[in-house]
Amino acid sequence: MYNVLVVDDEPMIRRGLTKILESGGFGLEDIRSAENGVEALEQIRAFPPDFLFTDIRMAKMDGLELCGVVSREYPHIQIVIVTGYDDFAYARQGIACGVKEYLLKPITKKSIQEVVVRLLDAERKRERSLPSLAKSTAWIDAMEEAVWSLSEDDVARGIESLFGELRGKGLSTHQQTAIVADLCELLARKLNARDVYPLETSFRKESVAGSEDARARLVEFAASAMDALRTKRKGKAKDPIEEAKKFVELHLSRDFSLEEVADMLGLNASYFSQLFKQSTGETFASYRIRRRMERAKRLLAEPRHRITDISYEVGYADHPHFTKTFKKMTGDTPKQFREKLGIDS
């Protein structure tokens, strides 16, 4: 969908041109109008159109001056000059200002249709020739990591770098919106691939009113994703692996499962299991057993603790199972371990 601004100081021409554009079936979404160059420039700076139709002879700022400013500040906007025969030679100066097409008054529906078809063809060819930023994984990967780690500064820098690149390419509002929408969708897919929670983007190209609105939508999406993560993690904006380790240390004396820890962190159990192994080099079950046996060794070094009490203290209600596990981990039974320390059981 494309946006148009019609600029003419004659109300009848302004309304007539707008009506033809609206009824032509070109897929032009938003058609606005202004009666002079100053008013038009204000609208352009608030909401840059894809196509600009402008008269030449206007008060306050004429069409050629307007075209010059637009060409410098918004090179993506395709400009059409609407002019009378007497002004045509003067209007041709607009070529130096980036004017793409001319419409001679009195304008007809056919002439407008022919111009719009050429404008749309040029816009679509330009879109096809653009490198697809959505296929660049570097930005997606960086943003995924920033959102996942709840790094608001990195998220802000990522969004700023993206729009700086888009501005530098001189893209139209439509093109910027399309690229941002694609990136937003890919980012949601990457986050959802972690299998933590379903994330939807609510980013619809058709409902975006300009590049600043697209930027605001992306900021809103990233913020909502981080809020969802915080909620799932019970408000703890911390590394989930470190949180899991703390949980283990605090609950060694009782039985608990990987699923319980994953739920506490707001993570899918399968994903948490993979993440823990990747981060620590051992499975969660192995880590839990190792920490229990390390605590058991410390307690066994204190003569005042009975071995049966120690087994309960490190989460084993079944004393034979504790003895078997301890020997497997250390090579000695708890009794043998104490004897080597010179402690009588």
C-alpha positions, 0 to 999 in steps of 0.5 A: 500500500502506498501513500500520496500527497496532492498539493495545489492551491486550486480546490477543484483541481485538488479535489478532482485529482484526489478523487481520481486517485482514490477511485482508480484501484491502484492500491493507494492507501492514504491520499492527503492534500495541501494548498501550498508548499509550506503546508505540504512540507509540514505534512511531508516531515510529519508523514513522508508520502511515497508519491507527491503530486504538486502544482508549480504556481502557488503562494508562500512556496512554489512547486519547484522550491518544494520539489528541491527541498523534498529531493534533498531531504526525502530522495525516495519520494517520487515527484509528479508536477501538475502544470499548465501548458504555459508553465511547461518550459518552466516546469521542466526545470524540475528535472534537476529537482528529481521530478519523475513525471509531468501532468499537463492541465487540464488533467484527465483520468487516463493521463493520471492512470498512465502516470500512476502505473509508471510510478508503481512500476518504478517503485516495485522495480526499486523494491525488487532491487533492494537487498533484503535486510530481512535475510541478514541474520546478524541483526536478528541474532543480536536483537534476539540475544539482547531481548533474551538477556533483557538488555534494554540498552542493546535493544535500543542500540539495535533499533537505532542502527537499523533505522540509521541504515534504512535512512541511509538507503533513501527508502520510501515509507512503504519500503521501510515499513515492509522491511521492519515488519519482516524483521519483526516477524523473524525476531518473533520466530527466533524467540519462539524457537526457544520454545519458551512462550508464544510471542505474536507481533501485531505488526501489520504493514497496512496499519503503520503510519510512516517510518516513525510509527514503524520504529515505535511499533518495533520498540513496542514489540521488543518491550513487550517481549522483554516484559513477557520474559520478566513475567515468566522469570518471576520478575528476575531479570537475571541469567537463568543458569545462575538462578538455577544454580542458586536454587539447587544450593538452597534446596539440596536437602529435598527432592526436586526435579528439572521441571520444577526448576524450569517452571520457576525460571519460566522456561520450557523444561526441554529448552532449559535442559539443553541450555544448562548443558550448553552453559555448564558442560554437564547435565542438570541431573549430574550437576545436582548429584555433584553438588549433593555429594560435595555437600555430603563430603563437607558434612562427613568431615564433621564428626557430629553428623551421623551418616544417616542424617547426612543422607537426608540433609543432601536429599536422599531419603533412601540411605542405601541409594545415598551410599551407592551414589556417594561411592560411585562419585568418590570411589568410597562409601561414606564410612570409608571416606570418614575412615580416611579422614581419621573419623570413627563412624 
